């Protein structure tokens, strides 16, 4: 079976290893992995900043690129939710695009959910030695209702111990342009989150959204702490 | 268009004592709520939320009908209903009534609606004294501060802060034990209740089919305010309506639990009209003041009018990671937190306080705990686009708009996108952090673009 990767702009430009890890896991499970070359972004940055027209332009491009894909797998809860939950709002006055959205959205899957619900794979044969904690990214948690899935996948990783933090469901403070419109508030939110991560004494924090991890890693580095940030795909690809 | 008060926000963030007070107090309210609405304690919680949402939706969509029904029933009980456009009209009414009845002293129970129109200040100018009788509100009145939180107005103050306020304003010895502080306030306030000519309360619910005002509280001061003085005035926003007395069961199940984790508050008062001939308690005169103050502006928009479903439980504040950092006083109006961020620009104007809808990471914690299911993040997004549109009309925000126009153009042209991404990666080490990069770098290290994009890695992988 063939799956198309939508790696997201953040992974493409900043964390390409996350995309490679995702491809490796999917190939290991026997999927033929395809990467539509013309992909760019889902349009969320514009949509969340109050520019729906600009977001529509990007979203139209997304629909054009992935129109014929059987499955689209995305290493991000937030970008998945943009497509499956918010394109409807974006195209509410464009019946043709709305229909395309309705046809494509059920085939767009966040990575961990694809593994569990389509590939039916809980144990992907990964090995990672160490204690990690898991950060629930907001849009995955509250829009896609992803809570236990990534934890189930982590539980099957050899050598890995998952130690929950108190504030697993608290926002990391990224919030797209919020992080630069309100940098001090955003930074303070991240530091509170990191306090909670530190209490677990985990050596890494795992999430299914690279943008949260970019925020957390930025503050972790600024504070000089010995904590890594890892996308779930990176953990599942390691052996 | 005014911007965010970045200086006072920084002061709040840099005050460790205040940060601890906000985080601890809101965290406690979160914990209490979580226990109170857990599957074991309230298995029907999600159904109640859906029901509450539908009742409010129905009421707001038929507001004219229910307002008339309410008015007729209040009149039938011997009370009067006064419709007021704004705070000035409320003040005019109260001043006229006070003059007619030779009133000097007003006791007040907690009411955000009265805070919203600066009730006390308006009357003070005319030498009418209005005394807050809710403990938190009384402390704030003495300290000359506005509420920090919808249900816990003095959430940001510790008992030591309260001790200082009492010493300074009441001339008492320093007292840091909360129980004793309460006794000090009680002694002062009991006299005020006995001397007061008018009692003012808010209203948590207005019941159309029975013409009743429902007030929930924990201290008994609202009951005293509404029954001891000869005149009772209830001040309420028009959106406080619910159709029937039986609907109240849904809302009382949700309000206390969402606010403080209480299954029911200590007092729930049903106030319908003045004392009848044979009754021993109650005021001689009863007035219900119904306030618009911007609310009717929301009615035309089917999406935005859900902002009027709010029952002021404060749960969205407690769960908001932004409120928990910046606290209540950095919001421009008395309504803070997520609900404040959506109703302030709507009740006032989108061109004022346009920063508010942007002061959110869109984490969605507010919507998850809202007992009436207001889609706060969705409304924030809608308001954001209205703000950028208003700025465009004013000829402002051009640079940001240009940036997003460029963003859209680049993202719709994959070859340009690839080129721009690689140029960014080449230039990143050379470019000094300015503009948005500088703002990012003020808190965090800058992520470096990868040496090779996924596009490049994938192409290399395939050619192997």
Interface residues (C-beta under 8 A of the other chain):
Chain A: X7 X9 X11 X12 X13 X14 X15 X16 X17 X19 X20 X23 X35 X37 X38 X39 X40 X41 X43 X45 X46 X47 X48 X49 X50 X51 X52 X53 X54 X55 X57 X58 X60 X61 X89 X138 X139 X141 X142 X143 X169 X170 X171 X173 X174 X175 X176 X177 X178 X179 X180 X181 X182 X183 X184 X185 X186 X187 X188 X189 X190 X192 X214 X215 X217 X218 X219 X221 X222
Chain B: X4 X6 X9 X10 X13 X23 X321 X322 X325 X326 X357 X358 X359 X360 X361 X362 X363 X364 X365 X367 X368 X378 X381 X384 X385 X386 X387 X388 X389 X400 X401 X404 X405 X407 X408 X409 X410 X411 X412 X414 X417 X421 X424 X425 X436 X439 X440 X442 X443 X444 X445 X446 X447 X448 X449 X450 X452 X453 X454 X455 X456 X457 X458 X461
